[in-house]
């Protein structure tokens, strides 16, 4: 099998031919490493490429032959977002602050990848500390959307989505705090799963907003995402917020029948600000399910109007706390020529953080400050309870809730950096899911008039990844 043929395979197909012995893990890793070195200069989707991936793949081939390694994705390469700790490999969070940080340990998800016999190709580019929706705030420069010159790939997991769209990885891991897996998956025309909060350990994920962050898979299709989710999910003693959940039954999602299922469509998801092309493609995707026997019903969810302020107050409040550890003392960036401790703090943070990170730290400190805590942060927590109540009521009636992933397709590069509020408003369809910890998936559902991908978002009940993956797989089978 040629390199080009290997790169066209889905992760499940690649795993199958590796098990059969017609392709080795070494050949697969070599094909991807060569492709990255030849093509990624156009996209900048990787921060670090693991040159030892081919040697690691040789070891895994031996384990597969001996029967020591036996998992559904044994031998398959995978890319990892650069805010997930990898022992001995740079983990920079796309920031100058951590541009010299080599973790002494693996994140739990990375350990599980290795135990499953997967080969880490490298670390993918991202918005600095996962703060952004375009992957333009990275210290290593912006990532380019493979579907359009001059278009952003979305963010903050833009590198993880772009490398998939460019054929430079068969699977990748991203993190999702307010849509950072689903939105870039939508912009890049790939499939991205944000699992239920707690089903995947956050141990080793560099924290942005701890009550919202969630690691998840990005793949070519729902089946690939399900396979990777089964590997990385599970309770972890190192993460007290992690929970045990059932593994996804692959046979059930492959044979999922949408007939008789009930789909809810929030009217607010199709209100002002939604591009006509996005509205049309998502509506066509919903009709696909209706034609196959599902019941579709629109309903009102007015709390959506409060999604953006609620999310950004909570996220920025947690971010300013989590990022207080970066002070130039223990690790990370430290400026030269510092005379005293206060200067060390000020210069380390002023020079080590980019503008978007500093903006969110300042906003977080403001909403937590004396005199404003009750007016902003407490109000946001009250709104969070109302958002949870609205979804609880919706899932009493519907099996899933559907809508667009984003109000637009991929933006032009530089378009939102000059207008941060516009970038924040682009998260209107995704942030609610993180606020209440629900699972959701983004799948491609056609293109706009400029041939840029549009994403359909399917939202499920807590711990019901199987249903949303089943809907997604049903749509992708056609």
N, C-alpha and C positions, 0 to 999 in steps of 0.2 A: 504494500500500500504506500502511495506517495505521500509526501508531506502535505500537499494540498488536500488530498483525500482525508487525511487524519484531521486536519483543521476544520473540515466541514462537518465532522461527526458531532452529535450531541454528546453530553457527558455519559449518558446511559449507554449510548451506542459504543462509545470509546471503551467504557468499562467492559462491555460484552466482548469486543474483539480482543481486548487484553486477556480476559479470562480464557478465551478460545485459543490464544497463543498466536493468532495471525498478526498481531502487533504487540510489541513489548512496551512497557512503561518507559524504558529508555528512549525508544524511537519517538514516542509521543512527547516526552519532555524535550527532546532535541528539536523536534518540529516546532514546538512553541517558542523555545528559547531563540532559535534562529529567526523565526517570524518577528518576535519582539525586537531583536537587534536590527532587523532590516526595516521594519515598518513603524516602530513606535516614535521615531523622531518626528513624524507628522502629527501625532496625537498627544504625546507627553502623558500617557495614561499610567506609566510606572515611575515611581521614585527610585526604587531599587530592584535590580534583576538578580536573582540568585544563580550565580554561575555554577554552584555545586548541585543544582537541581538534577543534572544528568547523572552525576555520580550517585545521588540519593535514589534516583529511579532504578539504577542498576541493582542497588541493595534491595529495593522493593520487588524487583523481578525475581530475585532469589527467594524472597519470602513467599511470593505467590506460588512459585514452582514447588516449594517445600510444604506448602499448606499452612505455613505460619501466619500468613496474612490472607484473610478471607473476608472481605467486606464488599458491599455492592458497588463501591467506587474505588476499589483497590487499583493503584497504578495511575489514576487520573490526576492530571495537574490541576492546580487551583491557585488563584491570585488572592491576596489578602490586603484589605485596606490598611493604610499606614498608621491607623490609631489602635491597632490590635497588636499587642506585644508578641514579638518573636525572638526567642533566645538567640543572641549572637548576631541578629540582623537589625539594622537601623530601623527605629520606630519613631518617626519625627512628627507625626500629626500634621504634616505639611507646614511646619512652623520653624522659624529660626530658633525659637526657644528650645526645641528638642532636636536640633539638626545634628547633634553629636551624641544622642542617647541610644545606647546599645543595651536592650533589656537583658538581665541575667536569668530570665525565666520566660516560659511560654504562657500565653493566655490559655484558658481552659479549652476554648474552641480550637486553637492551634494544636494543642496536645491531642485532641480528639481526631483532628485531621491526620496527624502523623500515625496515631494508633490504627486508623482505618487504611493506612497505606497510600495516602494521597501525597502528591509531590508539590511543594510550594514553589511557584514560579518567581514570585517577587512581591513587593509591596506597592500598592496602587496610590496614585495621587488623590488629593482631597482638598476641600476647603480647610483653611487653618483651624485646627481643633474642632473640625466638623461644623464650623459656624459660617454658613453660606449656602446658597442654592444654585451655584453656577460652576464651582471648582475653578474660580478665578482668584481666590484669595490665598492660594498656596504659595509658600516661600519658594517653591520650585517652578513657579510659573503656571499658567492656566493649562487645563486639558481641553482638547478640541473634540467636538462631536464628530465621529466618523461619518455621520449621515449628511453633514453640511459644513463646508468651509466657512469659518467665521461664526459658527453657532456654538453655544455652550453645551456641555453634556448634561447639565443639571448638577446638583450637589446635595449634600457634601460628598457622597460616594461616586463622584463623577468618573474618577479613574477606574473604579471597579465596574461601572456600566460601560464606559467607553472601550475598555480592553475586550469586553464581551462582544460589543458591536463590531469591533475591528477584527475579530477572529484571533485575538491574542491571548485567549484563555478559554477553556471549556466551561469553567465555573469560577465564581469569585465570591468573596465575602465582603459585605458592606456593613455599615451601622446606620440606624434610623432613629433620629431623635424627634423629627417633626415631618418626616417624609423623605429622608436622605437616601433610602434605598428605592422607594417607589417612584419618586420624581425623576431621578436620572435614568431609571429603567424605562420610564415613559418617554423621555426625551431621546433616548438612544435605541428604542425599539427592541428591548429585551424584556425578560420576565424577572420581577423582583418581589420577594416575599418578606414582609415585616411580620415576624411571629408575635404571638401573645407575649406581653411583658412577663419576663421571668422564666420562660420556657428554654431560653438559651442563656447560659451563664455570661455575666458581664465581667468576670474576673479576668484581668489583663486587658480590658478595653479601657483606654484612657478616657476618663469621664468628662463629659460636657454637662449634661443634666441627668443626674442619676435616676430620677423617677421616670424618665422618658426614654433613655437610651436603650436600644435593642439591636443586637447583632442578627443578621439574616443573610440568606443566600440570594445571589443573582445568577440566573442561568438562561439557557436558550429556550427553555419551555418549563411548564409546571412540573413535569415528571422529574426533571433534573433538580429543580428546587426542592422537591419533596425528598429526594434521595439525600441531598446534602443536609436538609433540615433534620432528618432522622439521625444523621451522624453527630451533629453539633448540639442537639437538644438534650435536656435532662438536668436533674437537680445536681447542684454542686455545693459541697460544704464550704467552699471559699466565697460563695456569693449567697448571702442570707436572703436575698430577694428572689433567688431561683426556685423554681417549682418543678415537680415531676409532672409529666404530661404523656399522653399516649403517643406512640409513634404513628405516623401516617401509613395506612394500608395502601400500598401501591396498586394492588389489584382493584381496590374500590375506586380510586381516582381514575384509573385507566378505563373503567367501565361505568363511570358515574352517569346517572340518568337524571336530567333536570326536570323531567315531567312531574308535575304536581308540586314542584318547589315554588316558594313565594319570594318574590324579589321586591324590595322597597327602594324607591328612588326619591331622595330628598329634593323637593322643588328648589331649595336654595342653592343646590349644586349647579343649577342651570340658569341662574339669575344673571344679573348685570355683571359684565366683565369676562364672561365665558366666550371665547372665540367661536364663531359660527361653525368652522370646520371641526373643532373639538366637539361641539354640541352634536353635530351631525354624525360623526364617527361613533361616538359613545351611544347615541340613540340607535344606530344600526346594530351595534353589538348587543344592546339590550333586546332588540327585536329578534335577534338570533335565538335567544333563550325562550322568548315568548312563542316563537314558531315551533319550538320543540316541546311545548307543553307546560312551560313555567307560567305562573301568574305574575304579572307586573302591575304594581300600584304606586302611584305617586303619593307622597305625604309631606306634611310641613314639619320642619325642624328649625324653628326660629333661633334656637341657641347657637346655630352656626354663625350668626352675625357676631358673636363674641369669641369666636375661635382664636383669631389672631392675637388680640390683646391678652387673652387668658394664657395662651401658649408662651408668648414672648415674655410675659411677666414671670411665669414659673421657670422657664428655661434660663433666662438671664439671671434670676436670683440664685439658682443652683450653680450656674456657670461661674459667677463671681466667687462663690465659696470654693468650688472645685479647683479653680485656677489660682487661688491664693497660695498654693504650694510652690508655684514657680517664682522663686525669689533670688535666684543666682547663688544660693548657698550650697545645697546638697548635690544638685545635678542640673544639666541643661546649660543654656547660654549664660555666660558671665562676661561682662565688659571689662576691658583693661583700664588701668589707671584710676581705679576707684580708691578714694581716701578714707571713707567711713561707711558704716553699715547702711545708713539712710540713702546715701548715694548709690550703694550697691543695689538696694531694692528698687529705687526709682529708675536707674539706668537699665537694669536687667529687664524690667517689665516694659519700659518705654521702647527699648531697642529690640527686645526679643519678641514682642507681640506685634501683629499687624493691626491695621486700623479697625477692621470689623470685630476682631476679638476685643480690642480696647473699648469699642463702642458698647459691646454687650456687657463687659465687666462694669462699666460706668452705669449703665441702665440697671443692672442687677443690684449694685450698691444703692442706687437711688430708691428702688422700690422696697428695699429692706431697711432703709434708714429711719431713724426716729421721726415720727410725725407723718410718714408716708406708708409705713408697714400696713396699717389697717386699711388705708385708702386704696392700696394697690394689691399687695400680696395676699392679704386675707380675702379680699374681694375675688381674686383669681381662684383661690381655693374653693370659695363658694360656687363660682361659676363651673369649676371642675365637677362638683357634685351634681349640678344641674345637667351638665353634658352627659355624665354617666347615666342619670335618670332618663334622659331622652333616648339614649341608645338601648337601655334596658326595655323601655316601652316599645321601641321599634322591633326588637328581637322577640317580643312576645307575639308579634304578627308575622314577621318575615324570617326566612332562613338566611338570607344575605341582604346587604344593602349595597347598591351600586351607584357609581357616578364617575366623573372624570378624575384623573390623578392630579391634573393641573389645569388651570383655566386657559393656558396657551400651550403651543408646542415650543420647542427650544428657542430661546431668545438669542439675539445677536450678541456677540462678545462685547463687553463694555457697557451694554445697555442698562443693566441694573446696578452696576457699581456706583454710578453717579446719582442713583436714586434708591437708597436702601429700603425705603418704605415700599416701593414697587416690588422689590425682591421679597420682602416679608409677606405682602399680600398674595404673592404667587403660591404661598403655602396653605391657602384657605381650605383646600380639599383634603389635605393630608394630616394637619396637626391634631385634629380632633381625635384621631385614632390613637396617637401617642398619649394624649392627655388621659384617656381612660384605659389604655393598655390592650386594645383589641388587636386581633390579627387582620392583616389586609394584604392583598397582592395586586401588583400592576402587571397587566398583560398588553401587548400591542394589539390595537384594533383598527389599523389602517393608517393612512397618511393624510396630511392637510394638502392644500393647493400648491404648496412649495415642496411637496414630497417629504416632509418631515414627519416622524412617527407621532401617533396619538396613543395615549394609554387609557385603558379601562381599569378602574379600581373596584375590586370586589372585597367587601368588608364582612367579617364573620363574628360569631359569638366568641367569647373567651375560650381558648383551648380547642377551637373547632377549625384548625388549619385544614383538616381533611375535606371539609365542605367547600371552602374557598378554592382549594387546590383542585377539587373535583370539578367545580364550575369552570375554572381556568382550563383544565385539561380537556373538558368537553368542547369548549370554544376552539381550542387549538387543533383538535381533531377535525373540526368542521362538520 
